[in-house]
Amino acid sequence: MVRDIVTSPDKRINIISPDLRLFDDDLHSVIQDLKDTIDEHNTDALASIQIAIPMSIIVIKEKDGTFTEIINPRIIGKKGSIISEESSLYYPNTTHKVKRYNEIKLIYQDKEAKQKSLDAKGERAILLQRKIDYIFGATIENRLQEQGEKISNNSTKSCDITTVSKRDYFISFIQKILFFIILANIIGFFVSDATQSSLYTFAKYGTATIILLLIGYFFVANYESKQQNSCTSCQMGNIVGTTIKYTFITGVVFLVSMFLLKV
């Protein structure tokens, strides 16, 4: 079904889209509506909030006419910067120069809930960043505000959100430390008792560092969510879920370290 695209000054665009937990017929129906709307409006991609449905979904129409469905996207890596000349469906008939990452690495799920990743650069990276902005309640106006510019004198102020928030840096550091602790566990099979003891010391301090980072993540993420003007409860659920997930993983990894490395 073809749906209307949300345009300024409709504030529904600022609703933050929570992650999907159910991959059911409703999801497939929304994806089909996005495809129909993309075809009708001859555009290259849409986030579901652009048709007033607050779900963490992006659908991209490829050059060969096929569609790529991206659900619950997160940018986990970025590189370089580029000035992009962008137009916006939310602010029709306007074009602005916006600073973006030139290359990004993305993790997401497909409509069958399978975990996937992709690397994008240039125009595709810019397109993904634009749509991810919408998922987090932001528009091109937010980017221009960061650059000290405005859409127009009567533009509606929206929430301050960036594609990659400060909380993501905490998770990135946690993931790196976990990787090295797991690597230490593997190395422990092949080294002497003295080296195992050193590796265990590293695992202890690494685990303590992760705990401090998780505390920092929780408070920073909570602060960021309070700066946003919609769906704070959705954000809080994601924050708590992420904190619990990495606390559990860290605990399991450290228990393995105690079993393998403690002399």
C-alpha positions as CSV (number, residue, x, y, z in Angstrom):
1,M,0.0,0.0,0.0
2,V,1.3,3.5,-0.9
3,R,1.5,5.8,2.1
4,D,1.9,9.5,2.5
5,I,5.5,10.7,3.2
6,V,5.9,12.9,6.4
7,T,7.0,16.4,5.5
8,S,7.7,19.6,7.5
9,P,6.3,20.8,9.9
10,D,4.9,17.4,10.9
11,K,6.7,16.5,14.1
12,R,6.1,12.8,13.8
13,I,9.4,12.7,12.1
14,N,11.1,13.3,15.4
15,I,9.7,10.1,17.0
16,I,12.6,7.8,17.8
17,S,12.0,4.3,16.2
18,P,12.6,1.5,18.7
19,D,14.4,-1.7,17.7
20,L,12.2,-4.5,16.5
21,R,11.8,-7.6,18.6
22,L,9.1,-9.4,16.6
23,F,9.8,-10.4,13.0
24,D,6.2,-11.2,12.0
25,D,3.6,-10.5,9.4
26,D,3.2,-6.9,10.6
27,L,6.9,-6.3,9.8
28,H,6.6,-7.8,6.3
29,S,3.5,-5.6,5.7
30,V,5.4,-2.4,6.7
31,I,8.3,-3.4,4.4
32,Q,5.9,-3.9,1.5
33,D,4.3,-0.5,2.2
34,L,7.8,1.1,2.1
35,K,8.5,-0.6,-1.2
36,D,5.2,0.6,-2.7
37,T,5.8,4.1,-1.5
38,I,9.4,4.2,-2.8
39,D,8.1,3.1,-6.2
40,E,5.3,5.6,-6.2
41,H,7.5,8.6,-5.2
42,N,10.4,7.5,-7.3
43,T,12.9,7.8,-4.4
44,D,15.9,5.6,-3.6
45,A,15.2,4.7,0.0
46,L,12.9,5.3,3.0
47,A,13.0,4.8,6.7
48,S,9.7,3.7,8.1
49,I,9.2,6.8,10.3
50,Q,9.1,8.7,6.9
51,I,5.7,7.1,6.4
52,A,4.8,7.7,10.1
53,I,5.5,4.2,11.3
54,P,8.1,4.3,14.2
55,M,10.0,1.1,13.5
56,S,13.7,0.7,13.0
57,I,13.4,-0.2,9.4
58,I,15.1,1.1,6.2
59,V,14.3,-0.1,2.7
60,I,16.7,0.8,-0.2
61,K,15.9,0.4,-3.8
62,E,19.0,-0.9,-5.7
63,K,19.9,0.2,-9.2
64,D,18.7,-3.2,-10.6
65,G,15.2,-2.7,-9.1
66,T,15.6,-5.1,-6.2
67,F,15.2,-4.0,-2.6
68,T,17.5,-4.3,0.4
69,E,15.8,-4.4,3.8
70,I,17.8,-3.2,6.8
71,I,16.3,-3.7,10.3
72,N,17.8,-2.4,13.6
73,P,20.9,-0.9,12.0
74,R,23.9,0.2,14.0
75,I,27.0,1.9,12.8
76,I,30.0,0.2,14.4
77,G,32.8,1.7,12.3
78,K,33.4,4.9,10.4
79,K,36.3,6.4,8.4
80,G,37.0,9.7,6.8
81,S,34.7,12.6,6.0
82,I,33.0,14.1,3.0
83,I,30.8,17.0,2.2
84,S,27.6,15.8,0.7
85,E,25.1,17.9,-1.2
86,E,21.8,16.6,0.0
87,S,18.1,17.1,-0.6
88,S,15.4,16.0,1.9
89,L,11.9,14.6,1.5
90,Y,11.0,16.1,4.8
91,Y,12.1,19.5,3.6
92,P,11.2,19.3,-0.1
93,N,12.8,21.6,-2.7
94,T,15.8,22.4,-0.5
95,T,19.5,21.3,-1.0
96,H,22.2,21.7,1.6
97,K,25.8,20.7,2.0
98,V,26.3,18.3,5.0
99,K,29.3,16.7,6.5
100,R,29.2,12.9,6.6
101,Y,31.4,9.9,7.2
102,N,32.9,8.8,3.9
103,E,33.0,5.1,4.9
104,I,30.9,3.2,7.4
105,K,30.5,-0.4,8.7
106,L,27.0,-1.4,9.6
107,I,25.4,-4.3,11.4
108,Y,21.7,-5.0,11.1
109,Q,19.1,-7.8,10.7
110,D,17.1,-8.8,7.7
111,K,13.4,-9.5,7.7
112,E,14.0,-13.1,8.9
113,A,16.0,-11.8,11.9
114,K,19.3,-13.0,10.5
115,Q,22.3,-10.9,11.7
116,K,24.2,-9.3,8.8
117,S,26.8,-6.6,8.2
118,L,27.9,-4.4,5.3
119,D,30.6,-2.0,4.4
120,A,29.6,1.2,2.5
121,K,31.4,4.1,1.1
122,G,30.6,7.2,-0.8
123,E,27.0,7.7,-1.9
124,R,25.8,4.5,-0.3
125,A,27.4,5.4,3.0
126,I,25.8,8.9,2.8
127,L,22.4,7.4,2.0
128,L,22.5,5.0,5.0
129,Q,23.6,7.7,7.4
130,R,20.7,9.9,6.2
131,K,18.1,7.2,6.8
132,I,19.7,6.2,10.2
133,D,19.3,9.8,11.3
134,Y,15.6,9.4,10.7
135,I,15.5,6.2,12.9
136,F,17.0,8.2,15.8
137,G,14.5,11.1,15.4
138,A,16.7,13.5,13.5
139,T,16.5,15.3,10.2
140,I,18.9,17.1,7.9
141,E,18.2,20.1,10.2
142,N,20.1,18.5,13.0
143,R,23.2,18.2,10.8
144,L,23.0,21.8,9.7
145,Q,22.6,22.9,13.3
146,E,25.9,21.1,14.1
147,Q,27.4,23.2,11.2
148,G,25.9,26.4,12.5
149,E,23.3,26.6,9.7
150,K,19.6,26.5,9.4
151,I,17.0,25.2,7.0
152,S,14.9,28.4,7.2
153,N,13.8,31.0,9.7
154,N,10.6,29.1,10.5
155,S,12.1,25.6,10.7
156,T,10.9,23.5,13.6
157,K,13.6,22.7,16.1
158,S,14.1,19.0,16.4
159,C,16.0,16.9,18.9
160,D,19.8,16.9,18.9
161,I,20.8,13.4,17.8
162,T,23.8,12.2,15.8
163,T,24.1,9.0,13.7
164,V,26.8,7.7,16.1
165,S,26.3,8.8,19.7
166,K,28.9,9.0,22.5
167,R,27.4,5.8,24.0
168,D,28.6,3.9,20.9
169,Y,32.2,4.6,21.8
170,F,31.7,2.8,25.2
171,I,30.4,-0.2,23.4
172,S,33.2,-0.2,20.9
173,F,35.8,-0.2,23.7
174,I,34.0,-3.0,25.6
175,Q,33.9,-5.1,22.4
176,K,37.6,-4.7,21.9
177,I,38.5,-5.6,25.4
178,L,36.3,-8.6,25.3
179,F,38.0,-9.7,22.1
180,F,41.4,-9.5,23.7
181,I,40.3,-11.4,26.9
182,I,38.8,-14.2,24.7
183,L,42.1,-14.2,22.7
184,A,44.0,-14.5,26.0
185,N,41.8,-17.5,26.9
186,I,42.7,-19.2,23.7
187,I,46.4,-18.5,24.0
188,G,46.3,-19.9,27.6
189,F,46.1,-23.4,26.1
190,F,49.6,-23.1,24.6
191,V,51.7,-21.3,27.2
192,S,53.4,-21.9,30.5
193,D,51.8,-21.5,33.9
194,A,53.7,-18.2,34.5
195,T,52.3,-16.8,31.2
196,Q,48.9,-18.0,32.1
197,S,49.1,-16.1,35.4
198,S,50.0,-13.0,33.5
199,L,47.1,-13.5,31.1
200,Y,44.7,-14.1,34.0
201,T,45.9,-10.8,35.5
202,F,45.1,-9.1,32.2
203,A,41.6,-10.7,32.2
204,K,40.9,-9.4,35.7
205,Y,41.9,-5.9,34.9
206,G,40.1,-6.1,31.6
207,T,36.9,-7.2,33.2
208,A,37.2,-4.4,35.8
209,T,37.6,-1.9,33.0
210,I,34.6,-3.3,31.2
211,I,32.5,-2.9,34.4
212,L,33.6,0.8,34.6
213,L,32.8,1.3,30.9
214,L,29.4,-0.2,31.3
215,I,28.6,2.2,34.2
216,G,29.8,5.0,32.0
217,Y,27.8,3.8,29.1
218,F,24.6,3.6,31.2
219,F,24.9,7.1,32.5
220,V,26.0,8.7,29.2
221,A,23.2,6.9,27.3
222,N,20.7,7.8,29.9
223,Y,21.8,11.5,29.6
224,E,21.6,11.4,25.8
225,S,18.1,9.9,25.9
226,K,16.9,12.7,28.1
227,Q,18.1,15.3,25.6
228,Q,15.8,13.7,23.0
229,N,12.2,14.9,22.8
230,S,10.4,11.6,22.2
231,C,10.3,7.9,23.0
232,T,12.6,8.2,26.0
233,S,11.1,4.9,27.4
234,C,12.0,3.1,24.2
235,Q,15.5,4.3,24.5
236,M,15.7,3.4,28.2
237,G,14.7,-0.1,27.4
238,N,17.4,-0.4,24.8
239,I,20.0,1.0,27.2
240,V,19.1,-1.4,30.0
241,G,19.0,-4.3,27.6
242,T,22.5,-3.5,26.2
243,T,23.9,-3.1,29.7
244,I,22.5,-6.4,30.8
245,K,23.7,-8.2,27.6
246,Y,27.3,-7.0,28.0
247,T,27.3,-7.6,31.7
248,F,26.3,-11.2,31.1
249,I,28.8,-11.7,28.3
250,T,31.6,-10.2,30.4
251,G,30.7,-12.5,33.3
252,V,30.8,-15.6,31.2
253,V,34.1,-14.7,29.6
254,F,35.7,-14.0,33.0
255,L,34.4,-17.3,34.4
256,V,36.1,-19.0,31.4
257,S,39.3,-17.1,32.2
258,M,39.2,-18.3,35.8
259,F,38.8,-21.8,34.7
260,L,41.5,-21.7,32.0
261,L,44.0,-19.3,33.2
262,K,44.0,-19.2,37.0
263,V,47.0,-21.0,38.3
